């Protein structure tokens, strides 16, 4: 069975264009996390646990997903990406380290990749420092302090459809699992 395409109605194309124009960009998400991290009362209200990360969901701009996250000393995310979401994060207190890959990886059809020597990037993000990133950005975020908590603000659009988790040994990156929102409930 084939279906002939039809021209969209004026209402449909107007609402579709409005939805596209209202989607926050990575730069707008970075501006949001910067403003939110500057709210010292909000940052101080996050309960901190000495054993594990804590988090509070926030109201992000334009339907984005946003989080305030507490990082005990020595914790991290492991290697992961945010699939088709763009995002931003900023350190609101303490220091975080981001290790990332400066290469686009294929999104499907592989389990193991050998990385070239020039793809690793490392950033230290102290209080007030952050970054925006595009789709399929592979990274890990760490609090390498042995004594101090860190707190950060994160925002993603569209809300996270999935997170792919990876393991890394030397130059070998291996896809370990794919998580979906229902896995986080």
LINFEN-V300525 format. One record per residue. N is the residue number from 1. RES is the residue in three letters. SS is DSSP state (hx for helix, st for strand, lp for the rest). D_FIRST is the distance of its C-alpha to the first C-alpha in whole Angstrom. Layout:
N|RES|SS|D_FIRST, N|RES|SS|D_FIRST
This chain:
1|UNK|lp|0, 2|UNK|lp|4, 3|UNK|lp|7, 4|UNK|lp|10, 5|UNK|lp|13, 6|UNK|lp|16, 7|UNK|lp|19, 8|UNK|lp|21, 9|UNK|lp|23, 10|UNK|hx|27, 11|UNK|hx|28, 12|UNK|hx|25, 13|UNK|hx|26, 14|UNK|hx|29, 15|UNK|hx|29, 16|UNK|hx|27, 17|UNK|hx|30, 18|UNK|hx|32, 19|UNK|hx|31, 20|UNK|hx|31, 21|UNK|hx|35, 22|UNK|hx|36, 23|UNK|lp|35, 24|UNK|lp|38, 25|UNK|lp|39, 26|UNK|hx|41, 27|UNK|hx|44, 28|UNK|hx|44, 29|UNK|hx|43, 30|UNK|hx|46, 31|UNK|hx|48, 32|UNK|hx|47, 33|UNK|hx|48, 34|UNK|hx|52, 35|UNK|hx|52, 36|UNK|hx|52, 37|UNK|hx|54, 38|UNK|lp|57, 39|UNK|lp|57, 40|UNK|hx|60, 41|UNK|hx|60, 42|UNK|hx|56, 43|UNK|hx|57, 44|UNK|hx|60, 45|UNK|hx|58, 46|UNK|lp|56, 47|UNK|lp|57, 48|UNK|lp|58, 49|UNK|lp|58, 50|UNK|lp|60, 51|UNK|lp|58, 52|UNK|lp|54, 53|UNK|lp|52, 54|UNK|st|52, 55|UNK|st|49, 56|UNK|st|49, 57|UNK|st|45, 58|UNK|st|46, 59|UNK|st|44, 60|UNK|lp|43, 61|UNK|hx|42, 62|UNK|hx|38, 63|UNK|hx|37, 64|UNK|lp|38, 65|UNK|st|39, 66|UNK|st|43, 67|UNK|st|46, 68|UNK|st|49, 69|UNK|st|50, 70|UNK|st|54, 71|UNK|st|54, 72|UNK|lp|57, 73|UNK|lp|59, 74|UNK|lp|58, 75|UNK|lp|54, 76|UNK|st|51, 77|UNK|lp|47, 78|UNK|lp|47, 79|UNK|st|44, 80|UNK|st|41, 81|UNK|st|38, 82|UNK|lp|36, 83|UNK|lp|33, 84|UNK|lp|31, 85|UNK|lp|34, 86|UNK|st|37, 87|UNK|st|40, 88|UNK|st|44, 89|UNK|st|47, 90|UNK|st|51, 91|UNK|st|54, 92|UNK|st|56, 93|UNK|st|58, 94|UNK|lp|60, 95|UNK|st|58, 96|UNK|st|55, 97|UNK|st|54, 98|UNK|st|50, 99|UNK|st|49, 100|UNK|st|46, 101|UNK|st|44, 102|UNK|lp|44, 103|UNK|lp|41, 104|UNK|lp|37, 105|UNK|lp|36, 106|UNK|lp|33, 107|UNK|lp|31, 108|UNK|lp|29, 109|UNK|lp|29, 110|UNK|lp|33, 111|UNK|lp|36, 112|UNK|st|39, 113|UNK|st|40, 114|UNK|st|43, 115|UNK|lp|44, 116|UNK|lp|47, 117|UNK|lp|50, 118|UNK|lp|49, 119|UNK|lp|47, 120|UNK|st|49, 121|UNK|st|50, 122|UNK|st|52, 123|UNK|st|53, 124|UNK|st|56, 125|UNK|st|55, 126|UNK|st|58, 127|UNK|lp|58, 128|UNK|lp|57, 129|UNK|lp|55, 130|UNK|st|51, 131|UNK|st|48, 132|UNK|st|44, 133|UNK|st|42, 134|UNK|lp|38, 135|UNK|lp|35, 136|UNK|lp|35, 137|UNK|lp|39, 138|UNK|lp|41, 139|UNK|st|44, 140|UNK|st|47, 141|UNK|st|49, 142|UNK|st|53, 143|UNK|lp|56, 144|UNK|lp|58, 145|UNK|lp|61, 146|UNK|lp|63, 147|UNK|lp|65, 148|UNK|lp|63, 149|UNK|lp|60, 150|UNK|st|57, 151|UNK|st|55, 152|UNK|st|52, 153|UNK|st|49, 154|UNK|st|45, 155|UNK|st|42, 156|UNK|st|39, 157|UNK|st|36, 158|UNK|lp|33, 159|UNK|lp|35, 160|UNK|lp|34, 161|UNK|lp|31, 162|UNK|lp|33, 163|UNK|st|36, 164|UNK|st|36, 165|UNK|st|39, 166|UNK|st|41, 167|UNK|st|44, 168|UNK|st|46, 169|UNK|st|49, 170|UNK|lp|51, 171|UNK|lp|48, 172|UNK|st|45, 173|UNK|st|43, 174|UNK|st|41, 175|UNK|st|38, 176|UNK|st|39, 177|UNK|st|37, 178|UNK|st|34, 179|UNK|st|35, 180|UNK|lp|33, 181|UNK|hx|35, 182|UNK|hx|35, 183|UNK|hx|37, 184|UNK|hx|39, 185|UNK|lp|40
